Structure formats: structure tokens, C-alpha cells
Amino acid sequence: MGRKLSHGRRNFLKMAVVLAGAATEKGYSQPAARASREQHDPFPKIKGYRLLGRTGFKVSDLATGSIMDGGVLSAMLDTGVNFIDTAESYPGHHRLVGSAIKDRDRKSLFINTKMQAEGDISREGFIKRARKSLEDLGTDYVDCMMLHMPETVEELKNEGFHAAMQELRAEGRVRFVGLSNHGSFWFRDPKETMERVLLAAVDDGRFDVFLMGYNFLQMDQAERVLEASRPKKIGIALMKTTPVTEYEILKLRLELLEKEGKEISPLFQEGLKRFREKAERAEGFIKKYGLKNPDEVKAAAIRFVLSNPDVHTVCCSVGTYEEMERVVRLSGSRLDLEGQATLAAYKAACGEFYCRHACGLCELECPRHVPVNTIMRYNHYFLAQGREKEAMLKYSQIPGARADACTNCLGHCERACPYGVPVQGMLLLAHHQLTLA
């Protein structure tokens, strides 16, 4: 596979109707067709390992994300997964990871954790927090310590963080330094994009590994970062790779809201009306192209990112043993024509219902400074990752305007969205869900 992948991926998504129609005619899009061709082992194993850039460490092509079930996490490690992603801001996750890695060969694992530039951001402050992370993880060192979600180029240059990393690396407590980003939180004034921050980090030269958002519905920013990272041999781990669950749950939420029969403002009704019109159109595509099984679309989405040789590992946040087994069976695979057709059809049917991570294009047009991308990210945690309590807590802590401010708005965000997302209706549904209003 050549290096001109960006152009090829964009092309296959433009062939939505042709590919999806051809696949349907041949019966390719049916889940049973793929299942009949695959020989499943009783217990899946990781089949692919890739060099994580200049770290020199061979990581499994699939990694653990914020898995909150210790049994599921341990089972995933038993399959050969050796890249573990965590963060000090994930409640209780360091201790959970520490329990899962106990009695395992520590040198066979690559543990990646993250710290935000908040609170005490002096060298001493970061060192104190790093030592606490090591204590909770039950390990003498972490393979990579990341600066977590810097919102600006200036923030990634935080000298307290870099001085702390230099000292901890000299002690052997941290092996490599990294950066995570999937867009700004946009709580106050609009900040800088994921692309701008990560490209600045490439030029900075002090970061060995990136954790970033990338998927088949949101490619351009990430692919420019991948291209810039390649000659510097920066390791690439991915998150936000399966943007395929929101539509069905949002539709059910709308139906529930309407059944409650509460009196709502005309502008609220107008925002939901636009959402419903798009939902009805999507329903026609879903029936036509046989996309009722979201697991099939998720599998194709993971195969899409695994097909990119500039990607080294893909973080997966699974919640059950069954889901873990389905994901691990994708290791070593690539996107085929059937998968291309599935993704193309899904994009045509439901692409408008994915608020792009790391985008932030509509916030500039919001007169009330609603952090649209952040709210939709929290709703993604609620809908797609089963992190309901965490999502609701994060939403309640948003400073300033939240989505209830969208009730009597004319929908400036929707007019500014280049992807046709029914933003206002989705924000109103998110508010209803994240507050149980």
C-alpha cells in the first residue's frame, strides 16, 4: 500500500451509492456473509504488532482504552494486547490498571498515562503528580507520560511539564514523552484546533508519541498530522475511531422526549424538526443498504484505521467480554471492498449525525459561547462508551453556557456546520439526556 492513502480514502467515501449498491446486490453487506468466511478460534489473539515510531517498542495494533471493568481489561491483555492507555483524570483507572498488570511481565507492556496542565504546573507539581500515578499503577516506571489535551500551542510548551519529564527520564521513571489531543474544550474563547496543536508539537521535537482522534468520517486534520509525523518517527496511537453508535440512540431519545408530551418552545421544536427530517432520510438509507447491525459498521471502521501504515495502535474502549472478543478478532486485518461499501453507505445514511471530534468550526458563530464540541463529546461518552455518570458529572461542571441556552436560539451552529450536522437538535437532546431533564 503506497503513501498516497489520504486521496484514496477520500475517494472511496465518495463512491457511497455505487459501492454500497454493488455490495448489497452481491450479498456482501450481510453480517452472516463475513461470519461464514471467517474461522474463529475459541479465544482470539492479537495477530499484528507495529513499531511505535522512534520508541523502538513493538505494540499490538489494538490497544486498551478507558476500560473500566478489571476482568475485561485483564482478558484483553491475555489476548496479547500490550499497549495500555490511562490517565490520572480517569476516576480510579490507575489502580484498576495496576491490578490488571500485577504479576505480568512488565517489560512486555507499554503503559501510557496522561497529565493535564492544571493546578500546580511547576516542575515540582508535575513530578509530585507523576510519582502519585506510579504509586497507583503499582509500577516503577511508565513507558510514556503525555501532556493531556493542551488547548493551545503555547500550552504544549509548558516548561514545568518538560522540566519534570527531563528529570523523571533521567531517573528512569518515564521512558518517553507524548501528547494527546482530540480538539479544544471551547469553554471560554475558541482555542486552537487539534491539527494546529499537533503540528506545532511535531515541530517542537520533544514529543515521541501522539494520541489523537481519527476515523472514516473525520480524516483531513488527522491525515495532515500523520504525514508530518512520519519523517520524525513519532509513534501514533488513535482514539475516537468508531463514530457509529449515536444515530440509533439519539433517535430513540427523540421518540422518548416526544412521548413525554411536555410543552416546549417553538424554536426548540424547530431544532428537533430539522433533526427528525434528517433522521427519516437516514432511515431510508439504512433499510436500503442493510446497515441495521452496528457491530458490522464498527468493525469496518476499525479496519479502516488499521489499513493506514502510519497508525501504530488503536485504543478500544470495550465494556463486555463479548465486545472485547469481537474487537480483538480484527487484529491484523485491513479494510476490503465490502468494508469500503459498508462505510460509504453509513456515511451517506448517518454521517450527518456525527459531530466531528476536534472540529470546533461552529463555536465561532455561537452568540452564547456554547462549547458545542465538548458537549457532544460528553454525549458520545454517554451514548457510545457507557460512561453515563462521568458524562453527566462533566456536563454539570461546564462553566458558562450549556445546551439549555440553545432552546430559544435560531440555530447559528447548524448554519455554520460544513458537514450538515443537525447541531441544535442534537445539543437539545444531549442536554435532555445529560441532565435527565
C-alpha beads as a LAMMPS data file, in Angstrom:
LAMMPS data file: protein, C-alpha beads

437 atoms
436 bonds

1 atom types
1 bond types

-500.0 500.0 xlo xhi
-500.0 500.0 ylo yhi
-500.0 500.0 zlo zhi

Masses

1 110.0

Atoms # bond

1 1 1 0.000 0.000 0.000
2 1 1 1.533 3.339 -1.064
3 1 1 1.818 6.594 0.761
4 1 1 -0.946 8.371 -1.191
5 1 1 -3.566 6.951 1.142
6 1 1 -5.339 10.169 2.039
7 1 1 -6.529 10.672 -1.522
8 1 1 -7.573 7.023 -1.797
9 1 1 -9.595 7.088 1.409
10 1 1 -11.409 10.236 0.370
11 1 1 -12.190 8.670 -2.987
12 1 1 -13.767 5.539 -1.558
13 1 1 -16.107 7.614 0.583
14 1 1 -17.256 9.493 -2.498
15 1 1 -18.395 6.213 -4.028
16 1 1 -21.103 5.647 -1.420
17 1 1 -24.007 4.660 -3.601
18 1 1 -22.005 2.700 -6.177
19 1 1 -20.059 0.586 -3.722
20 1 1 -22.901 0.074 -1.287
21 1 1 -25.270 -0.867 -4.078
22 1 1 -22.805 -3.349 -5.551
23 1 1 -22.130 -4.919 -2.191
24 1 1 -25.830 -5.269 -1.450
25 1 1 -26.510 -6.881 -4.822
26 1 1 -23.847 -9.489 -4.111
27 1 1 -24.961 -10.009 -0.527
28 1 1 -21.655 -8.745 0.856
29 1 1 -23.164 -6.345 3.362
30 1 1 -24.881 -9.041 5.372
31 1 1 -23.097 -9.875 8.666
32 1 1 -23.631 -13.604 8.067
33 1 1 -21.617 -13.458 4.868
34 1 1 -18.483 -12.334 6.644
35 1 1 -19.052 -14.688 9.579
36 1 1 -19.295 -17.672 7.244
37 1 1 -15.919 -16.808 5.709
38 1 1 -14.057 -16.304 8.974
39 1 1 -12.659 -19.168 11.026
40 1 1 -12.916 -18.059 14.658
41 1 1 -10.618 -19.511 17.268
42 1 1 -12.181 -20.282 20.663
43 1 1 -10.211 -17.383 22.143
44 1 1 -8.937 -14.587 19.877
45 1 1 -5.309 -13.475 19.852
46 1 1 -3.562 -10.345 18.618
47 1 1 -2.167 -11.014 15.142
48 1 1 -0.494 -7.679 14.380
49 1 1 2.335 -5.765 16.065
50 1 1 3.819 -2.497 14.822
51 1 1 6.868 -0.435 15.724
52 1 1 5.742 2.574 17.773
53 1 1 7.829 5.153 15.951
54 1 1 11.159 6.072 17.450
55 1 1 10.347 4.372 20.773
56 1 1 11.522 1.103 19.191
57 1 1 8.762 -0.770 21.061
58 1 1 6.566 -3.201 19.130
59 1 1 2.986 -2.549 20.194
60 1 1 -0.153 -4.538 19.440
61 1 1 -2.189 -2.978 16.646
62 1 1 -5.143 -2.840 19.053
63 1 1 -4.813 -1.273 22.495
64 1 1 -6.886 -0.812 25.617
65 1 1 -8.688 2.490 26.089
66 1 1 -10.546 3.590 29.204
67 1 1 -11.869 0.118 30.057
68 1 1 -13.467 0.337 33.495
69 1 1 -14.032 -3.390 34.102
70 1 1 -10.939 -5.054 35.547
71 1 1 -11.902 -8.500 34.278
72 1 1 -12.407 -7.275 30.717
73 1 1 -9.117 -5.372 30.853
74 1 1 -7.218 -8.445 32.064
75 1 1 -8.821 -10.633 29.403
76 1 1 -7.791 -8.151 26.721
77 1 1 -4.193 -8.314 27.946
78 1 1 -4.413 -12.110 27.826
79 1 1 -5.053 -11.870 24.068
80 1 1 -1.673 -10.222 23.512
81 1 1 -2.694 -6.566 23.737
82 1 1 0.339 -4.780 25.213
83 1 1 -0.436 -1.041 24.872
84 1 1 -2.437 0.276 27.842
85 1 1 -3.831 3.810 27.790
86 1 1 -4.872 5.525 31.006
87 1 1 -4.809 8.964 32.672
88 1 1 -4.761 10.477 36.129
89 1 1 -8.116 12.128 35.299
90 1 1 -9.899 8.786 34.703
91 1 1 -11.525 8.064 38.099
92 1 1 -9.911 5.011 39.719
93 1 1 -8.361 3.851 36.456
94 1 1 -4.721 3.859 37.554
95 1 1 -5.465 1.424 40.377
96 1 1 -7.554 -0.745 38.065
97 1 1 -4.671 -0.923 35.584
98 1 1 -2.256 -1.626 38.445
99 1 1 -4.317 -4.607 39.478
100 1 1 -4.514 -5.910 35.895
101 1 1 -0.744 -5.765 35.298
102 1 1 0.241 -7.276 38.633
103 1 1 2.242 -10.481 38.164
104 1 1 2.603 -9.861 34.406
105 1 1 5.900 -9.362 32.592
106 1 1 6.242 -5.597 32.961
107 1 1 8.777 -5.284 30.133
108 1 1 6.277 -6.755 27.675
109 1 1 3.791 -3.926 28.322
110 1 1 3.720 -0.322 27.121
111 1 1 1.859 1.819 29.678
112 1 1 0.787 5.268 28.549
113 1 1 -0.684 7.756 31.019
114 1 1 -1.502 11.441 30.880
115 1 1 -1.466 14.638 32.963
116 1 1 -3.232 17.918 32.243
117 1 1 -1.553 21.285 32.668
118 1 1 -3.781 22.411 35.518
119 1 1 -3.367 23.131 39.216
120 1 1 0.307 23.243 40.183
121 1 1 2.060 23.326 36.808
122 1 1 5.539 23.837 38.193
123 1 1 8.245 21.212 37.743
124 1 1 7.681 20.112 41.336
125 1 1 3.914 19.911 40.822
126 1 1 4.195 17.659 37.787
127 1 1 6.804 15.453 39.486
128 1 1 4.572 15.019 42.538
129 1 1 1.623 14.011 40.366
130 1 1 3.757 11.653 38.283
131 1 1 5.001 9.872 41.414
132 1 1 1.401 9.502 42.602
133 1 1 0.499 7.973 39.235
134 1 1 3.356 5.472 39.523
135 1 1 2.227 4.569 43.028
136 1 1 -1.380 3.991 41.938
137 1 1 -0.261 1.999 38.888
138 1 1 1.999 -0.150 41.043
139 1 1 4.960 0.218 38.703
140 1 1 8.432 1.753 38.888
141 1 1 8.091 3.495 35.533
142 1 1 5.676 4.384 32.764
143 1 1 6.618 3.924 29.149
144 1 1 5.064 7.213 28.084
145 1 1 3.839 10.238 30.026
146 1 1 1.647 12.518 27.943
147 1 1 0.634 16.128 28.287
148 1 1 -3.126 15.660 28.221
149 1 1 -5.298 17.772 25.914
150 1 1 -3.391 21.082 25.656
151 1 1 -5.746 23.593 24.026
152 1 1 -3.112 25.891 22.575
153 1 1 0.334 25.765 21.040
154 1 1 1.601 27.813 23.976
155 1 1 0.275 25.240 26.441
156 1 1 2.190 22.340 24.886
157 1 1 5.418 24.246 25.591
158 1 1 4.734 24.273 29.357
159 1 1 8.232 24.357 30.826
160 1 1 7.136 22.916 34.162
161 1 1 5.995 19.776 32.380
162 1 1 9.100 19.483 30.217
163 1 1 11.476 20.105 33.144
164 1 1 9.672 17.418 35.135
165 1 1 9.858 14.969 32.232
166 1 1 13.584 15.589 31.825
167 1 1 14.174 14.784 35.495
168 1 1 11.902 11.730 35.508
169 1 1 13.510 10.363 32.354
170 1 1 16.939 10.731 33.934
171 1 1 15.662 8.718 36.919
172 1 1 14.204 6.007 34.657
173 1 1 10.649 6.752 35.860
174 1 1 9.451 7.903 32.421
175 1 1 10.808 6.457 29.166
176 1 1 9.101 8.634 26.564
177 1 1 7.058 11.842 26.397
178 1 1 3.837 12.251 24.469
179 1 1 0.839 14.431 23.716
180 1 1 -2.873 13.668 23.486
181 1 1 -5.405 15.786 21.638
182 1 1 -8.820 15.428 20.044
183 1 1 -9.850 19.068 19.960
184 1 1 -10.395 22.040 22.223
185 1 1 -12.810 22.075 25.143
186 1 1 -14.009 25.538 23.987
187 1 1 -15.233 26.555 27.437
188 1 1 -14.299 30.207 27.090
189 1 1 -12.847 31.801 23.987
190 1 1 -12.350 29.499 20.995
191 1 1 -8.949 27.814 21.192
192 1 1 -6.760 26.158 18.580
193 1 1 -7.551 23.066 16.532
194 1 1 -6.143 19.581 17.067
195 1 1 -4.265 19.903 13.805
196 1 1 -2.577 23.152 14.761
197 1 1 -1.570 21.909 18.214
198 1 1 -0.201 18.582 16.986
199 1 1 1.656 20.079 14.035
200 1 1 3.293 22.502 16.468
201 1 1 4.211 19.506 18.639
202 1 1 5.862 17.861 15.618
203 1 1 7.987 20.975 15.113
204 1 1 8.725 21.215 18.859
205 1 1 10.582 17.900 18.708
206 1 1 10.193 16.895 22.368
207 1 1 7.233 14.542 21.895
208 1 1 7.777 10.885 20.993
209 1 1 4.159 9.670 20.824
210 1 1 0.789 11.198 19.892
211 1 1 -2.677 10.032 20.937
212 1 1 -5.180 11.629 18.558
213 1 1 -8.649 11.379 17.064
214 1 1 -9.062 9.872 13.585
215 1 1 -11.879 7.985 11.854
216 1 1 -13.518 7.419 8.477
217 1 1 -15.844 10.390 8.932
218 1 1 -13.117 12.760 10.085
219 1 1 -9.883 12.358 8.188
220 1 1 -8.332 15.567 6.902
221 1 1 -6.878 17.103 10.095
222 1 1 -5.503 13.784 11.325
223 1 1 -4.023 12.780 7.984
224 1 1 -2.058 16.014 7.749
225 1 1 -0.679 15.309 11.221
226 1 1 0.172 11.717 10.236
227 1 1 2.031 12.943 7.180
228 1 1 4.059 15.449 9.216
229 1 1 4.794 12.875 11.945
230 1 1 6.119 10.185 9.613
231 1 1 9.609 11.619 8.906
232 1 1 10.065 12.431 12.614
233 1 1 9.151 8.820 13.512
234 1 1 6.574 9.907 16.072
235 1 1 4.554 6.995 17.449
236 1 1 0.818 7.224 16.683
237 1 1 -1.981 5.871 18.858
238 1 1 -5.608 6.561 17.955
239 1 1 -8.845 7.230 19.767
240 1 1 -12.382 8.122 18.609
241 1 1 -12.200 5.628 15.733
242 1 1 -15.796 4.261 15.685
243 1 1 -18.276 7.161 15.294
244 1 1 -21.207 4.863 14.539
245 1 1 -23.491 4.457 17.566
246 1 1 -25.039 7.871 18.105
247 1 1 -27.764 7.815 15.463
248 1 1 -29.899 4.961 16.802
249 1 1 -29.712 6.140 20.413
250 1 1 -30.421 9.757 19.518
251 1 1 -33.465 8.667 17.528
252 1 1 -34.802 6.693 20.485
253 1 1 -34.163 9.651 22.758
254 1 1 -36.159 11.924 20.463
255 1 1 -39.071 9.485 20.486
256 1 1 -38.994 9.359 24.292
257 1 1 -38.916 13.147 24.541
258 1 1 -41.937 13.444 22.270
259 1 1 -43.854 10.791 24.229
260 1 1 -43.412 12.785 27.423
261 1 1 -45.621 15.459 25.878
262 1 1 -44.007 18.370 27.678
263 1 1 -44.647 21.853 26.372
264 1 1 -41.579 23.110 24.574
265 1 1 -40.749 26.371 22.842
266 1 1 -41.337 26.811 19.084
267 1 1 -37.598 27.236 18.446
268 1 1 -36.886 24.026 20.368
269 1 1 -39.496 22.307 18.197
270 1 1 -37.893 23.735 15.057
271 1 1 -34.447 22.402 16.041
272 1 1 -35.876 18.953 16.703
273 1 1 -37.864 19.111 13.472
274 1 1 -34.663 19.542 11.464
275 1 1 -33.164 16.599 13.347
276 1 1 -36.223 14.445 12.611
277 1 1 -36.179 15.278 8.885
278 1 1 -32.579 14.116 8.617
279 1 1 -33.352 11.047 10.744
280 1 1 -36.192 9.999 8.452
281 1 1 -33.935 10.368 5.421
282 1 1 -31.232 8.314 7.154
283 1 1 -33.744 5.589 7.957
284 1 1 -34.354 5.092 4.243
285 1 1 -30.630 4.586 3.562
286 1 1 -30.283 2.207 6.496
287 1 1 -33.079 -0.032 5.206
288 1 1 -31.841 0.125 1.609
289 1 1 -28.254 -0.868 2.396
290 1 1 -28.827 -3.283 5.268
291 1 1 -26.985 -1.281 7.950
292 1 1 -29.061 -2.415 10.912
293 1 1 -26.108 -4.189 12.553
294 1 1 -23.865 -1.510 14.138
295 1 1 -21.200 -4.107 15.002
296 1 1 -20.538 -4.631 11.294
297 1 1 -20.050 -0.893 10.778
298 1 1 -17.793 -0.649 13.855
299 1 1 -15.639 -3.487 12.553
300 1 1 -15.235 -1.763 9.198
301 1 1 -14.377 1.499 10.967
302 1 1 -11.561 -0.191 12.899
303 1 1 -10.302 -1.930 9.754
304 1 1 -10.234 1.483 8.069
305 1 1 -7.718 2.933 10.551
306 1 1 -5.731 -0.322 10.713
307 1 1 -5.235 -0.014 6.953
308 1 1 -3.134 3.107 7.428
309 1 1 0.566 2.171 7.881
310 1 1 1.210 5.456 9.694
311 1 1 -1.069 4.273 12.514
312 1 1 0.659 2.101 15.105
313 1 1 -2.075 1.198 17.595
314 1 1 -5.806 1.812 18.035
315 1 1 -7.250 2.317 21.527
316 1 1 -10.540 0.462 22.040
317 1 1 -12.861 1.165 24.972
318 1 1 -14.856 -2.065 25.248
319 1 1 -17.318 -2.783 28.025
320 1 1 -18.013 -6.523 27.855
321 1 1 -16.166 -9.773 27.155
322 1 1 -18.241 -10.289 24.013
323 1 1 -17.353 -6.850 22.689
324 1 1 -13.687 -7.419 23.565
325 1 1 -13.613 -10.677 21.585
326 1 1 -15.240 -9.030 18.559
327 1 1 -12.665 -6.240 18.592
328 1 1 -9.590 -8.443 19.093
329 1 1 -10.600 -10.627 16.128
330 1 1 -9.991 -7.545 13.939
331 1 1 -6.278 -7.523 14.747
332 1 1 -4.100 -7.870 11.683
333 1 1 -6.982 -7.151 9.296
334 1 1 -7.417 -4.456 6.651
335 1 1 -10.378 -2.784 5.011
336 1 1 -11.655 -4.709 1.982
337 1 1 -14.169 -3.722 -0.717
338 1 1 -17.041 -4.980 1.392
339 1 1 -15.918 -2.791 4.277
340 1 1 -15.487 0.188 1.971
341 1 1 -19.054 -0.261 0.798
342 1 1 -20.318 -0.508 4.370
343 1 1 -18.584 2.684 5.453
344 1 1 -19.587 4.550 2.320
345 1 1 -23.229 3.609 2.825
346 1 1 -23.070 4.526 6.509
347 1 1 -21.551 7.906 5.660
348 1 1 -24.347 8.557 3.194
349 1 1 -27.009 7.462 5.699
350 1 1 -25.747 8.686 9.048
351 1 1 -22.684 10.858 8.526
352 1 1 -24.711 13.954 9.367
353 1 1 -25.296 12.660 12.893
354 1 1 -21.649 12.673 13.896
355 1 1 -20.416 15.915 15.452
356 1 1 -16.748 15.746 14.455
357 1 1 -14.283 15.453 17.320
358 1 1 -11.614 18.172 17.210
359 1 1 -13.651 20.243 14.737
360 1 1 -14.935 23.292 16.631
361 1 1 -15.890 25.181 13.454
362 1 1 -19.343 26.201 14.678
363 1 1 -18.358 27.605 18.087
364 1 1 -17.137 30.825 16.499
365 1 1 -20.688 31.540 15.296
366 1 1 -22.429 30.860 18.635
367 1 1 -23.520 34.176 20.222
368 1 1 -23.841 32.484 23.632
369 1 1 -20.445 30.745 23.546
370 1 1 -21.867 27.247 23.991
371 1 1 -18.974 24.697 23.921
372 1 1 -20.653 22.589 21.236
373 1 1 -17.851 20.121 20.573
374 1 1 -17.285 19.452 24.258
375 1 1 -20.974 18.826 24.941
376 1 1 -21.199 16.455 22.002
377 1 1 -18.049 14.676 23.213
378 1 1 -19.617 14.163 26.652
379 1 1 -22.748 12.883 24.930
380 1 1 -20.508 10.453 22.997
381 1 1 -19.134 9.195 26.322
382 1 1 -22.720 8.651 27.484
383 1 1 -24.032 7.028 24.316
384 1 1 -21.105 5.111 22.877
385 1 1 -18.823 4.303 25.788
386 1 1 -21.219 3.581 28.656
387 1 1 -19.643 6.315 30.807
388 1 1 -23.022 7.739 31.850
389 1 1 -22.222 9.024 35.345
390 1 1 -18.893 10.512 34.278
391 1 1 -20.511 12.231 31.281
392 1 1 -23.284 13.710 33.404
393 1 1 -20.806 14.938 36.010
394 1 1 -18.563 16.534 33.385
395 1 1 -21.566 18.196 31.773
396 1 1 -22.749 19.616 35.105
397 1 1 -19.298 21.150 35.644
398 1 1 -19.159 23.073 32.374
399 1 1 -18.604 26.734 33.231
400 1 1 -20.809 29.230 31.448
401 1 1 -23.456 28.325 28.887
402 1 1 -24.640 24.774 28.356
403 1 1 -27.064 23.347 25.801
404 1 1 -30.168 24.639 27.584
405 1 1 -29.143 28.018 26.116
406 1 1 -29.952 26.532 22.684
407 1 1 -33.683 26.207 23.383
408 1 1 -34.658 29.627 22.017
409 1 1 -31.840 30.039 19.502
410 1 1 -32.100 30.428 15.740
411 1 1 -29.510 27.669 15.126
412 1 1 -26.361 29.617 14.222
413 1 1 -24.275 26.462 14.789
414 1 1 -26.189 24.460 12.197
415 1 1 -25.759 27.113 9.545
416 1 1 -22.009 27.155 10.231
417 1 1 -21.527 23.364 10.118
418 1 1 -19.939 22.247 6.817
419 1 1 -20.976 18.621 7.431
420 1 1 -24.740 19.212 7.619
421 1 1 -24.974 18.077 11.272
422 1 1 -28.352 18.998 12.878
423 1 1 -26.360 20.521 15.726
424 1 1 -29.081 22.371 17.590
425 1 1 -31.409 19.392 17.785
426 1 1 -28.544 17.132 18.894
427 1 1 -27.469 19.629 21.564
428 1 1 -31.021 19.806 22.901
429 1 1 -31.233 16.014 23.036
430 1 1 -27.812 15.891 24.718
431 1 1 -28.969 18.343 27.383
432 1 1 -32.113 16.342 27.967
433 1 1 -30.023 13.196 28.335
434 1 1 -27.082 14.504 30.352
435 1 1 -29.344 16.204 32.884
436 1 1 -32.208 13.668 32.755
437 1 1 -34.386 16.747 32.324

Bonds

1 1 1 2
2 1 2 3
3 1 3 4
4 1 4 5
5 1 5 6
6 1 6 7
7 1 7 8
8 1 8 9
9 1 9 10
10 1 10 11
11 1 11 12
12 1 12 13
13 1 13 14
14 1 14 15
15 1 15 16
16 1 16 17
17 1 17 18
18 1 18 19
19 1 19 20
20 1 20 21
21 1 21 22
22 1 22 23
23 1 23 24
24 1 24 25
25 1 25 26
26 1 26 27
27 1 27 28
28 1 28 29
29 1 29 30
30 1 30 31
31 1 31 32
32 1 32 33
33 1 33 34
34 1 34 35
35 1 35 36
36 1 36 37
37 1 37 38
38 1 38 39
39 1 39 40
40 1 40 41
41 1 41 42
42 1 42 43
43 1 43 44
44 1 44 45
45 1 45 46
46 1 46 47
47 1 47 48
48 1 48 49
49 1 49 50
50 1 50 51
51 1 51 52
52 1 52 53
53 1 53 54
54 1 54 55
55 1 55 56
56 1 56 57
57 1 57 58
58 1 58 59
59 1 59 60
60 1 60 61
61 1 61 62
62 1 62 63
63 1 63 64
64 1 64 65
65 1 65 66
66 1 66 67
67 1 67 68
68 1 68 69
69 1 69 70
70 1 70 71
71 1 71 72
72 1 72 73
73 1 73 74
74 1 74 75
75 1 75 76
76 1 76 77
77 1 77 78
78 1 78 79
79 1 79 80
80 1 80 81
81 1 81 82
82 1 82 83
83 1 83 84
84 1 84 85
85 1 85 86
86 1 86 87
87 1 87 88
88 1 88 89
89 1 89 90
90 1 90 91
91 1 91 92
92 1 92 93
93 1 93 94
94 1 94 95
95 1 95 96
96 1 96 97
97 1 97 98
98 1 98 99
99 1 99 100
100 1 100 101
101 1 101 102
102 1 102 103
103 1 103 104
104 1 104 105
105 1 105 106
106 1 106 107
107 1 107 108
108 1 108 109
109 1 109 110
110 1 110 111
111 1 111 112
112 1 112 113
113 1 113 114
114 1 114 115
115 1 115 116
116 1 116 117
117 1 117 118
118 1 118 119
119 1 119 120
120 1 120 121
121 1 121 122
122 1 122 123
123 1 123 124
124 1 124 125
125 1 125 126
126 1 126 127
127 1 127 128
128 1 128 129
129 1 129 130
130 1 130 131
131 1 131 132
132 1 132 133
133 1 133 134
134 1 134 135
135 1 135 136
136 1 136 137
137 1 137 138
138 1 138 139
139 1 139 140
140 1 140 141
141 1 141 142
142 1 142 143
143 1 143 144
144 1 144 145
145 1 145 146
146 1 146 147
147 1 147 148
148 1 148 149
149 1 149 150
150 1 150 151
151 1 151 152
152 1 152 153
153 1 153 154
154 1 154 155
155 1 155 156
156 1 156 157
157 1 157 158
158 1 158 159
159 1 159 160
160 1 160 161
161 1 161 162
162 1 162 163
163 1 163 164
164 1 164 165
165 1 165 166
166 1 166 167
167 1 167 168
168 1 168 169
169 1 169 170
170 1 170 171
171 1 171 172
172 1 172 173
173 1 173 174
174 1 174 175
175 1 175 176
176 1 176 177
177 1 177 178
178 1 178 179
179 1 179 180
180 1 180 181
181 1 181 182
182 1 182 183
183 1 183 184
184 1 184 185
185 1 185 186
186 1 186 187
187 1 187 188
188 1 188 189
189 1 189 190
190 1 190 191
191 1 191 192
192 1 192 193
193 1 193 194
194 1 194 195
195 1 195 196
196 1 196 197
197 1 197 198
198 1 198 199
199 1 199 200
200 1 200 201
201 1 201 202
202 1 202 203
203 1 203 204
204 1 204 205
205 1 205 206
206 1 206 207
207 1 207 208
208 1 208 209
209 1 209 210
210 1 210 211
211 1 211 212
212 1 212 213
213 1 213 214
214 1 214 215
215 1 215 216
216 1 216 217
217 1 217 218
218 1 218 219
219 1 219 220
220 1 220 221
221 1 221 222
222 1 222 223
223 1 223 224
224 1 224 225
225 1 225 226
226 1 226 227
227 1 227 228
228 1 228 229
229 1 229 230
230 1 230 231
231 1 231 232
232 1 232 233
233 1 233 234
234 1 234 235
235 1 235 236
236 1 236 237
237 1 237 238
238 1 238 239
239 1 239 240
240 1 240 241
241 1 241 242
242 1 242 243
243 1 243 244
244 1 244 245
245 1 245 246
246 1 246 247
247 1 247 248
248 1 248 249
249 1 249 250
250 1 250 251
251 1 251 252
252 1 252 253
253 1 253 254
254 1 254 255
255 1 255 256
256 1 256 257
257 1 257 258
258 1 258 259
259 1 259 260
260 1 260 261
261 1 261 262
262 1 262 263
263 1 263 264
264 1 264 265
265 1 265 266
266 1 266 267
267 1 267 268
268 1 268 269
269 1 269 270
270 1 270 271
271 1 271 272
272 1 272 273
273 1 273 274
274 1 274 275
275 1 275 276
276 1 276 277
277 1 277 278
278 1 278 279
279 1 279 280
280 1 280 281
281 1 281 282
282 1 282 283
283 1 283 284
284 1 284 285
285 1 285 286
286 1 286 287
287 1 287 288
288 1 288 289
289 1 289 290
290 1 290 291
291 1 291 292
292 1 292 293
293 1 293 294
294 1 294 295
295 1 295 296
296 1 296 297
297 1 297 298
298 1 298 299
299 1 299 300
300 1 300 301
301 1 301 302
302 1 302 303
303 1 303 304
304 1 304 305
305 1 305 306
306 1 306 307
307 1 307 308
308 1 308 309
309 1 309 310
310 1 310 311
311 1 311 312
312 1 312 313
313 1 313 314
314 1 314 315
315 1 315 316
316 1 316 317
317 1 317 318
318 1 318 319
319 1 319 320
320 1 320 321
321 1 321 322
322 1 322 323
323 1 323 324
324 1 324 325
325 1 325 326
326 1 326 327
327 1 327 328
328 1 328 329
329 1 329 330
330 1 330 331
331 1 331 332
332 1 332 333
333 1 333 334
334 1 334 335
335 1 335 336
336 1 336 337
337 1 337 338
338 1 338 339
339 1 339 340
340 1 340 341
341 1 341 342
342 1 342 343
343 1 343 344
344 1 344 345
345 1 345 346
346 1 346 347
347 1 347 348
348 1 348 349
349 1 349 350
350 1 350 351
351 1 351 352
352 1 352 353
353 1 353 354
354 1 354 355
355 1 355 356
356 1 356 357
357 1 357 358
358 1 358 359
359 1 359 360
360 1 360 361
361 1 361 362
362 1 362 363
363 1 363 364
364 1 364 365
365 1 365 366
366 1 366 367
367 1 367 368
368 1 368 369
369 1 369 370
370 1 370 371
371 1 371 372
372 1 372 373
373 1 373 374
374 1 374 375
375 1 375 376
376 1 376 377
377 1 377 378
378 1 378 379
379 1 379 380
380 1 380 381
381 1 381 382
382 1 382 383
383 1 383 384
384 1 384 385
385 1 385 386
386 1 386 387
387 1 387 388
388 1 388 389
389 1 389 390
390 1 390 391
391 1 391 392
392 1 392 393
393 1 393 394
394 1 394 395
395 1 395 396
396 1 396 397
397 1 397 398
398 1 398 399
399 1 399 400
400 1 400 401
401 1 401 402
402 1 402 403
403 1 403 404
404 1 404 405
405 1 405 406
406 1 406 407
407 1 407 408
408 1 408 409
409 1 409 410
410 1 410 411
411 1 411 412
412 1 412 413
413 1 413 414
414 1 414 415
415 1 415 416
416 1 416 417
417 1 417 418
418 1 418 419
419 1 419 420
420 1 420 421
421 1 421 422
422 1 422 423
423 1 423 424
424 1 424 425
425 1 425 426
426 1 426 427
427 1 427 428
428 1 428 429
429 1 429 430
430 1 430 431
431 1 431 432
432 1 432 433
433 1 433 434
434 1 434 435
435 1 435 436
436 1 436 437
